[in-house]
């Protein structure tokens, strides 16, 4: 077995990590590079999580152990941060 990831594994990880970064931007954990602001878009974050869940479901049993581990970790991180932001949003007064 190769010690370095194959090109397809590297591209898969690039896709997963790119989606993760987009999710973290939507959760306000990273600055939006376009607006240069930290913004929260819970609907966009939920869409990213749903997309990654679909990828996880559709690729189950076909991933290398490292690919599956990274995908699981990204989903865990996004889910935990999503719940945290959801709690913050629900504790804020309406209109604020």
MDAnalysis code that builds the backbone (N, CA, C; Angstrom):
import MDAnalysis as mda
import numpy as np

u = mda.Universe.empty(288, n_residues=96, atom_resindex=np.repeat(np.arange(96), 3), trajectory=True)
u.add_TopologyAttr("name", ["N", "CA", "C"] * 96)
u.add_TopologyAttr("resid", np.arange(1, 97))
u.add_TopologyAttr("resname", ["UNK", "UNK", "UNK", "UNK", "UNK", "UNK", "UNK", "UNK", "UNK", "UNK", "UNK", "UNK", "UNK", "UNK", "UNK", "UNK", "UNK", "UNK", "UNK", "UNK", "UNK", "UNK", "UNK", "UNK", "UNK", "UNK", "UNK", "UNK", "UNK", "UNK", "UNK", "UNK", "UNK", "UNK", "UNK", "UNK", "UNK", "UNK", "UNK", "UNK", "UNK", "UNK", "UNK", "UNK", "UNK", "UNK", "UNK", "UNK", "UNK", "UNK", "UNK", "UNK", "UNK", "UNK", "UNK", "UNK", "UNK", "UNK", "UNK", "UNK", "UNK", "UNK", "UNK", "UNK", "UNK", "UNK", "UNK", "UNK", "UNK", "UNK", "UNK", "UNK", "UNK", "UNK", "UNK", "UNK", "UNK", "UNK", "UNK", "UNK", "UNK", "UNK", "UNK", "UNK", "UNK", "UNK", "UNK", "UNK", "UNK", "UNK", "UNK", "UNK", "UNK", "UNK", "UNK", "UNK"])
u.atoms.positions = np.array([
    [0.844, -1.192, 0.000],
    [0.000, 0.000, 0.000],
    [0.883, 1.248, 0.000],
    [0.456, 2.253, -0.713],
    [1.218, 3.495, -0.794],
    [1.163, 4.226, 0.543],
    [2.248, 4.925, 0.884],
    [2.245, 5.715, 2.107],
    [1.670, 7.109, 1.857],
    [1.664, 7.552, 0.597],
    [1.070, 8.840, 0.269],
    [-0.294, 8.596, -0.356],
    [-1.233, 9.508, -0.088],
    [-2.575, 9.291, -0.640],
    [-2.577, 9.360, -2.161],
    [-3.457, 8.592, -2.759],
    [-3.606, 8.641, -4.213],
    [-4.191, 9.992, -4.610],
    [-4.109, 10.294, -5.884],
    [-4.670, 11.562, -6.368],
    [-6.158, 11.649, -6.063],
    [-6.895, 10.550, -6.270],
    [-8.337, 10.599, -6.011],
    [-8.618, 10.787, -4.522],
    [-7.801, 10.176, -3.647],
    [-7.984, 10.374, -2.203],
    [-7.695, 11.828, -1.837],
    [-6.644, 12.388, -2.418],
    [-6.297, 13.781, -2.145],
    [-7.404, 14.723, -2.617],
    [-7.968, 14.452, -3.783],
    [-9.061, 15.286, -4.295],
    [-10.311, 15.152, -3.430],
    [-10.585, 13.932, -2.962],
    [-11.737, 13.721, -2.078],
    [-11.557, 14.513, -0.783],
    [-10.375, 14.429, -0.203],
    [-10.116, 15.164, 1.037],
    [-10.187, 16.671, 0.804],
    [-9.719, 17.117, -0.355],
    [-9.809, 18.537, -0.693],
    [-11.275, 18.969, -0.755],
    [-12.133, 18.143, -1.348],
    [-13.560, 18.439, -1.415],
    [-14.169, 18.527, -0.020],
    [-13.892, 17.523, 0.812],
    [-14.455, 17.488, 2.162],
    [-13.977, 18.686, 2.979],
    [-12.687, 18.982, 2.913],
    [-12.153, 20.100, 3.688],
    [-12.640, 21.445, 3.158],
    [-12.844, 21.546, 1.851],
    [-13.412, 22.774, 1.285],
    [-14.834, 22.999, 1.756],
    [-15.627, 21.930, 1.768],
    [-16.992, 22.046, 2.283],
    [-16.977, 22.386, 3.767],
    [-16.060, 21.790, 4.498],
    [-15.929, 22.079, 5.928],
    [-15.629, 23.561, 6.153],
    [-14.714, 24.082, 5.369],
    [-14.368, 25.500, 5.499],
    [-15.586, 26.376, 5.195],
    [-16.330, 26.027, 4.159],
    [-17.541, 26.776, 3.845],
    [-18.557, 26.716, 4.975],
    [-18.670, 25.553, 5.592],
    [-19.576, 25.401, 6.728],
    [-19.137, 26.250, 7.901],
    [-17.853, 26.282, 8.169],
    [-17.344, 27.088, 9.284],
    [-17.518, 28.583, 9.009],
    [-17.405, 28.978, 7.763],
    [-17.676, 30.374, 7.400],
    [-19.152, 30.674, 7.654],
    [-20.037, 29.763, 7.244],
    [-21.472, 29.964, 7.449],
    [-21.833, 29.989, 8.929],
    [-21.066, 29.300, 9.743],
    [-21.316, 29.289, 11.188],
    [-20.684, 30.486, 11.902],
    [-19.996, 31.337, 11.158],
    [-19.368, 32.506, 11.763],
    [-18.098, 32.177, 12.521],
    [-17.513, 31.013, 12.247],
    [-16.278, 30.614, 12.923],
    [-15.045, 31.087, 12.163],
    [-15.232, 31.404, 10.891],
    [-14.161, 31.934, 10.047],
    [-14.683, 33.167, 9.316],
    [-13.785, 34.066, 8.985],
    [-14.171, 35.259, 8.235],
    [-14.546, 34.882, 6.802],
    [-15.597, 35.477, 6.313],
    [-15.991, 35.298, 4.916],
    [-14.953, 36.025, 4.059],
    [-14.247, 35.307, 3.180],
    [-13.181, 35.967, 2.405],
    [-13.713, 36.970, 1.386],
    [-14.972, 36.873, 1.026],
    [-15.546, 37.801, 0.050],
    [-15.941, 39.113, 0.721],
    [-16.672, 39.017, 1.844],
    [-17.154, 40.225, 2.525],
    [-16.174, 40.735, 3.578],
    [-15.204, 39.899, 3.922],
    [-14.234, 40.209, 4.978],
    [-14.925, 40.472, 6.316],
    [-16.043, 39.784, 6.539],
    [-16.792, 39.900, 7.792],
    [-17.052, 38.497, 8.327],
    [-17.280, 38.439, 9.630],
    [-17.709, 37.189, 10.251],
    [-19.230, 37.241, 10.282],
    [-19.867, 36.324, 9.567],
    [-21.317, 36.322, 9.429],
    [-21.849, 34.936, 9.768],
    [-23.051, 34.880, 10.305],
    [-23.675, 33.598, 10.610],
    [-24.834, 33.378, 9.640],
    [-24.813, 32.223, 8.978],
    [-25.873, 31.823, 8.058],
    [-26.212, 30.367, 8.395],
    [-27.121, 30.189, 9.357],
    [-27.427, 28.843, 9.836],
    [-28.029, 27.963, 8.747],
    [-28.812, 28.541, 7.861],
    [-29.386, 27.753, 6.768],
    [-28.293, 27.241, 5.838],
    [-27.332, 28.091, 5.518],
    [-26.209, 27.680, 4.686],
    [-25.362, 26.614, 5.363],
    [-25.164, 26.767, 6.667],
    [-24.405, 25.771, 7.423],
    [-25.132, 24.429, 7.423],
    [-26.459, 24.462, 7.605],
    [-27.242, 23.220, 7.604],
    [-27.155, 22.538, 6.241],
    [-27.192, 23.332, 5.163],
    [-27.060, 22.773, 3.813],
    [-25.710, 22.082, 3.635],
    [-24.657, 22.696, 4.169],
    [-23.323, 22.092, 4.070],
    [-23.263, 20.787, 4.841],
    [-23.821, 20.779, 6.046],
    [-23.846, 19.560, 6.858],
    [-24.640, 18.474, 6.133],
    [-25.787, 18.836, 5.579],
    [-26.609, 17.863, 4.844],
    [-25.852, 17.299, 3.638],
    [-25.108, 18.156, 2.944],
    [-24.321, 17.716, 1.789],
    [-23.253, 16.713, 2.219],
    [-22.552, 17.031, 3.294],
    [-21.512, 16.121, 3.793],
    [-22.121, 14.812, 4.299],
    [-23.305, 14.882, 4.904],
    [-23.988, 13.657, 5.338],
    [-24.362, 12.795, 4.139],
    [-24.789, 13.427, 3.056],
    [-25.121, 12.685, 1.838],
    [-23.864, 12.029, 1.259],
    [-22.761, 12.756, 1.259],
    [-21.499, 12.192, 0.772],
    [-21.099, 10.999, 1.640],
    [-21.234, 11.153, 2.951],
    [-20.888, 10.063, 3.866],
    [-21.746, 8.829, 3.581],
    [-23.033, 9.041, 3.407],
    [-23.955, 7.938, 3.150],
    [-23.658, 7.252, 1.819],
    [-23.423, 8.043, 0.786],
    [-23.220, 7.497, -0.560],
    [-21.849, 6.842, -0.747],
    [-20.884, 7.193, 0.105],
    [-19.542, 6.631, -0.049],
    [-19.226, 5.568, 1.007],
    [-20.184, 5.298, 1.898],
    [-19.939, 4.335, 2.986],
    [-19.443, 3.009, 2.427],
    [-18.342, 2.510, 2.991],
    [-17.762, 1.249, 2.552],
    [-16.802, 1.385, 1.386],
    [-16.691, 2.582, 0.822],
    [-15.819, 2.795, -0.337],
    [-14.655, 3.739, -0.059],
    [-14.495, 4.147, 1.195],
    [-13.448, 5.107, 1.529],
    [-12.278, 4.412, 2.214],
    [-11.101, 4.996, 2.022],
    [-9.933, 4.570, 2.779],
    [-10.173, 4.982, 4.237],
    [-9.538, 4.301, 5.183],
    [-9.743, 4.652, 6.594],
    [-9.496, 6.129, 6.907],
    [-8.447, 6.713, 6.336],
    [-8.167, 8.136, 6.590],
    [-9.257, 9.038, 6.022],
    [-9.774, 8.695, 4.851],
    [-10.847, 9.491, 4.245],
    [-12.091, 9.445, 5.131],
    [-12.460, 8.256, 5.581],
    [-13.646, 8.101, 6.428],
    [-13.458, 8.840, 7.748],
    [-12.248, 8.770, 8.311],
    [-11.969, 9.445, 9.585],
    [-12.093, 10.957, 9.436],
    [-11.515, 11.512, 8.382],
    [-11.593, 12.959, 8.155],
    [-13.045, 13.380, 7.947],
    [-13.790, 12.636, 7.164],
    [-15.195, 12.964, 6.916],
    [-15.995, 12.934, 8.224],
    [-15.796, 11.899, 9.032],
    [-16.492, 11.816, 10.328],
    [-16.123, 12.982, 11.232],
    [-14.841, 13.329, 11.278],
    [-14.389, 14.419, 12.142],
    [-14.952, 15.769, 11.693],
    [-14.953, 16.003, 10.392],
    [-15.505, 17.246, 9.845],
    [-16.988, 17.349, 10.203],
    [-17.717, 16.265, 10.028],
    [-19.145, 16.279, 10.358],
    [-19.371, 16.516, 11.849],
    [-18.580, 15.882, 12.686],
    [-18.708, 16.079, 14.132],
    [-18.458, 17.538, 14.496],
    [-17.390, 18.110, 13.971],
    [-17.062, 19.505, 14.265],
    [-18.163, 20.450, 13.803],
    [-18.651, 20.248, 12.593],
    [-19.700, 21.117, 12.073],
    [-20.998, 20.970, 12.875],
    [-21.365, 19.745, 13.196],
    [-22.595, 19.521, 13.975],
    [-22.523, 20.195, 15.345],
    [-21.408, 20.015, 16.037],
    [-21.260, 20.623, 17.365],
    [-21.318, 22.147, 17.285],
    [-20.625, 22.715, 16.315],
    [-20.643, 24.170, 16.149],
    [-22.016, 24.665, 15.716],
    [-22.723, 23.882, 14.912],
    [-24.071, 24.256, 14.478],
    [-25.003, 24.338, 15.682],
    [-24.956, 23.318, 16.538],
    [-25.807, 23.310, 17.729],
    [-25.478, 24.507, 18.626],
    [-24.188, 24.784, 18.770],
    [-23.764, 25.929, 19.585],
    [-24.345, 27.234, 19.032],
    [-24.253, 27.428, 17.713],
    [-24.774, 28.654, 17.097],
    [-26.295, 28.710, 17.149],
    [-26.942, 27.561, 17.035],
    [-28.399, 27.494, 17.137],
    [-28.842, 27.936, 18.526],
    [-28.137, 27.485, 19.554],
    [-28.453, 27.887, 20.931],
    [-28.257, 29.380, 21.119],
    [-27.166, 29.918, 20.561],
    [-26.910, 31.373, 20.657],
    [-28.054, 32.144, 19.993],
    [-28.443, 31.694, 18.801],
    [-29.488, 32.398, 18.048],
    [-30.827, 32.345, 18.779],
    [-31.133, 31.237, 19.399],
    [-32.435, 31.119, 20.076],
    [-32.459, 31.870, 21.403],
    [-31.279, 32.190, 21.958],
    [-31.249, 32.913, 23.226],
    [-31.228, 34.437, 23.026],
    [-31.055, 34.864, 21.776],
    [-31.054, 36.304, 21.496],
    [-32.494, 36.794, 21.376],
    [-32.737, 38.020, 21.844],
    [-34.095, 38.576, 21.693],
    [-34.439, 38.762, 20.223],
    [-35.706, 38.657, 19.903],
    [-36.171, 38.817, 18.519],
    [-35.790, 40.190, 18.010],
    [-35.307, 40.209, 16.758],
    [-34.916, 41.467, 16.136],
    [-33.516, 41.921, 16.514],
    [-32.798, 41.128, 17.316],
    [-31.476, 41.568, 17.728],
    [-30.496, 40.554, 17.459],
])
